[in-house]
Amino acid sequence: MDVADKIAQELDDLHADETSPGMAAVALDLARGIDATDVPGVKAKAAHELRSIMADLRRLAPVEAKGDTVDDIAEQRKKRRAAAREQASGS
């Protein structure tokens, strides 16, 4: 897998085409440029710019709504409170 493929996958994961399509296109173009050359200086400059753009895209990416430990704890607390209320009203 070359750099362009890896960057394309990350851009997809970040939903970069939705949040910043222009920056996503530049990132992909830079990645393709890295793959297309063997000149170390050109690769280094393109990699530097690509790293900067990808950092910006990561900051702009929407936050995933996946459950995490905090969400699990909140859900458990909610269930315990509902059970306590039910027990209190049943007494």
C-alpha positions as CSV (number, residue, x, y, z in Angstrom):
1,M,0.0,0.0,0.0
2,D,1.5,3.3,-1.0
3,V,1.2,6.7,0.8
4,A,-1.7,7.9,-1.4
5,D,-3.8,4.8,-0.5
6,K,-3.1,5.3,3.2
7,I,-3.9,9.0,3.1
8,A,-7.1,8.3,1.1
9,Q,-8.2,5.9,3.8
10,E,-7.5,8.3,6.6
11,L,-9.3,11.1,4.7
12,D,-12.3,8.8,4.4
13,D,-12.1,8.0,8.1
14,L,-11.9,11.7,9.0
15,H,-14.9,12.6,6.6
16,A,-12.5,15.2,5.2
17,D,-14.5,15.5,2.0
18,E,-17.4,16.8,4.0
19,T,-15.5,19.1,6.4
20,S,-12.8,20.5,4.1
21,P,-12.9,19.1,0.5
22,G,-10.2,21.5,-0.8
23,M,-7.7,20.5,1.9
24,A,-8.5,16.9,1.4
25,A,-7.8,17.2,-2.3
26,V,-4.5,18.9,-1.6
27,A,-3.5,16.2,0.9
28,L,-4.2,13.5,-1.6
29,D,-2.3,15.3,-4.3
30,L,0.7,15.7,-2.1
31,A,0.5,12.0,-1.2
32,R,0.5,11.1,-4.8
33,G,3.5,13.4,-5.4
34,I,5.4,11.5,-2.7
35,D,4.6,8.2,-4.3
36,A,5.6,9.5,-7.8
37,T,9.1,10.8,-7.0
38,D,12.4,9.4,-5.8
39,V,14.0,12.8,-5.1
40,P,14.6,12.9,-1.4
41,G,14.3,16.7,-1.1
42,V,11.0,16.7,-2.9
43,K,9.6,13.9,-0.8
44,A,10.7,15.6,2.4
45,K,9.1,18.9,1.5
46,A,5.8,17.2,0.3
47,A,5.8,15.1,3.5
48,H,6.2,18.2,5.7
49,E,3.3,19.9,4.0
50,L,1.2,16.8,4.0
51,R,1.8,16.4,7.8
52,S,0.7,20.0,8.4
53,I,-2.5,19.6,6.3
54,M,-3.4,16.2,7.9
55,A,-3.0,17.8,11.4
56,D,-5.4,20.5,10.4
57,L,-7.9,18.0,9.0
58,R,-7.7,15.9,12.1
59,R,-8.6,18.9,14.2
60,L,-11.5,19.7,11.9
61,A,-12.9,16.1,11.8
62,P,-16.3,15.6,13.5
63,V,-16.2,13.8,16.8
64,E,-17.3,10.2,16.5
65,A,-20.4,9.3,18.6
66,K,-19.1,6.0,19.6
67,G,-19.7,4.9,23.1
68,D,-16.8,5.0,25.5
69,T,-16.1,4.2,29.1
70,V,-17.7,7.5,30.3
71,D,-20.8,6.7,28.3
72,D,-21.0,3.2,29.7
73,I,-20.7,4.6,33.3
74,A,-23.4,7.2,32.6
75,E,-25.7,4.5,31.3
76,Q,-25.1,2.3,34.3
77,R,-25.7,5.2,36.7
78,K,-29.0,6.0,34.8
79,K,-30.1,2.4,35.3
80,R,-29.2,2.3,39.0
81,R,-31.1,5.6,39.6
82,A,-34.2,4.3,37.8
83,A,-34.1,1.1,39.8
84,A,-33.7,3.1,43.1
85,R,-36.7,5.3,42.1
86,E,-38.8,2.3,41.3
87,Q,-37.8,0.6,44.6
88,A,-38.5,3.8,46.6
89,S,-41.9,4.3,45.1
90,G,-42.8,0.7,45.6
91,S,-42.2,0.8,49.3
